[in-house]
Amino acid sequence: MPLSAGLTPLQLALEKAFENGMKAMDDKAAKNTSDIAVTTSAAVIRDAGGKAFAAEASKAINTFIKTGLVSTAVVTAGSAVAQTGTGTGAIT
């Protein structure tokens, strides 16, 4: 199954998704400016980063996978004309 996009665009998209996930965590953690108490828990901060990463990474992976083509060989019983064939289709 060849993937025509190559790895470079996927890698760049995942790097961007990771950076945006880290930024989302930084943004959420920046709300912890109270001198009295921590106002945003570590779990909430990690959740924000995970959601931001997942939103972008899943799109990038989906786009990458859909660049692939599936090739099949077909062998059937019957006359010589009906015995072989091939097929190619996009991944949807």
Secondary structure, DSSP 4 states (H G I P E B T S, - for coil): --BTT-HHHHHHHHHHHHHHHHHHHHHHHTT---SS---S-HHHHHHHHHHHHHHHHHHHHHHHHTTBEEEEEEE-SSSGGGSEEEEEEE--
